[in-house]
Amino acid sequence: MKMRSKFRTLLSLVCIAVALSITSCIDGFKDNLTWAPSVQNAQLESPAADQITVTPSADGSKLTFKWPVVYGAGGYQFSLYIVDDPTKPVLVGTENEVVDGTSVERPMQEDTRYKVVIKTLGNAKYNNTEATTATEKLYDNLLAITATIPSGTNLTDYFTANPIPASTTELCYQLEPNGNYTMSGDIAIGSQVTIRGDKVNHAKIAMTNGSFVNNGVGFKMKFMDIDYSGFAGANTSSIILMSATPNPAITLTSTGYTVVPTTAPIAIQSCKITGLKYYLFYDNSKKYGIGSFLIKDCIIGQNTNSFGFATIRFGAGMVKDMTITNSTFYNEVVANSSNRICQISSGNAGSVKPLTETWANGSVTITHSTFYHCSEGAQSFNSNGAMGQVGDKITIQKCVIVNSAENAATSGSNGFVRRFRRGNTNATFTGGGNSYWYNGAFPIGEVQGTTSCDTSGDYIDSDPQLTYQGNGVFKMEGATQIAKGSGDPRWLPSN
């Protein structure tokens, strides 16, 4: 029994010793949690440019910048600039922001050149000195260039000698900054293509004849000024003309449409067009289904009183989503009474029935745009079913509309908005912040008398004091319009 008692006592002592040993080990581990970097008393360097990654978000709204850890650093100093004009960098976000981490997010603009500046900061605790220089990295989200066309070129001759090849990826033809070009005949667009000038120093094109003829593919025109004053072509000509012979490689829908999908838009962006005599867009009265048609940041100037068709005309085709934003439409003379802004002759978005997309409904979105003597006396919009179905959407917001479309001088009469709503309330309407002015007075019918006018309750009934300065330039001095930020932003004093 004594032996057992001694054994138990010995075992207890061993257990106590082990427990004390474990406790001691744990305490020692805790002491080691006070971390010290391997880099001390050092001159630090900024992350190398090729180690800085830039990733755009899937929706195109932001950029994420990441870089590797610089050991011993006390943080990083980060700045981002837009350098479309390298001599006038534009700050994005906070300049010299101190970042305790290795990534930053910033909002993204399309077709933009950026400069990233990152500097490693010192850490006094470990006697590490900040980097002597910051690292600079250039990044852009521009489409890769297929070819650069020299200034002085006749574009018709160029594309006749160098036809656009078949391609499964989008091609890009670059015009030189401040380059001068001519166009004297049709240019065939048979693959998804962007033709662009420089964002800051637009290319100039003198049009004497021809159209960009599209046989059923996505097509974008960007950053160019097109002068139509010397145009001598036929009245069927158009900036963008859909081909009379659709691309045979594109599968027709069961309802006979050649579909340009929403993922491959037809777009006119950041262009200035002056002296336009005929169409801006015409489907050639063929059954094309255009998924997305976009006019953004453009000046579209007409100089015609004889053209009797719509500026944007779907004679047999259809558009699913049409957007006009941050743009100005005007005519230097009083237009023909049949020169509508847009016409869709037949069908609706649901009638197209693409094989790979669902087109249940359509939409028209017109925001932050100015209309001046545009389609004066004519209907703003005309259709035989399109954009008037339950589920369609009509959005007209913060626009300045002067002597454009019909004069809704009396309660209940037709005006700019009522024509887009097709005189009914089937489509969902969103308005607000629009300014209406016609022949020196507020056209009351734009907001009163029917359930299909501008029913938002938010409108401007004062003179926008909008005056044409020539060459596509306007001046707006209406205090309420300026305060609400209505119309094309380029005519606001702040811009």
Helices and strands as residue ranges (DSSP letters): H 2-32, G 49-51, E 53-56, E 62-66, E 76-82, E 90-91, E 97-99, E 103-107, E 113-120, G 124-126, E 135-140, E 147-149, H 155-161, E 171-175, E 180-184, E 187-189, E 193-196, E 203-209, E 212-214, E 219-222, E 224-227, E 238-242, E 258-260, E 266-269, E 272-276, E 279-282, E 288-296, E 299-302, E 312-314, E 318-325, E 328-331, E 342-344, G 349-351, E 363-367, E 370-372, E 381-383, E 393-397, E 400-402, H 416-420, E 428-430, E 434-437, G 444-446, E 459-460, E 466-470, E 473-476, H 479-484, G 489-491
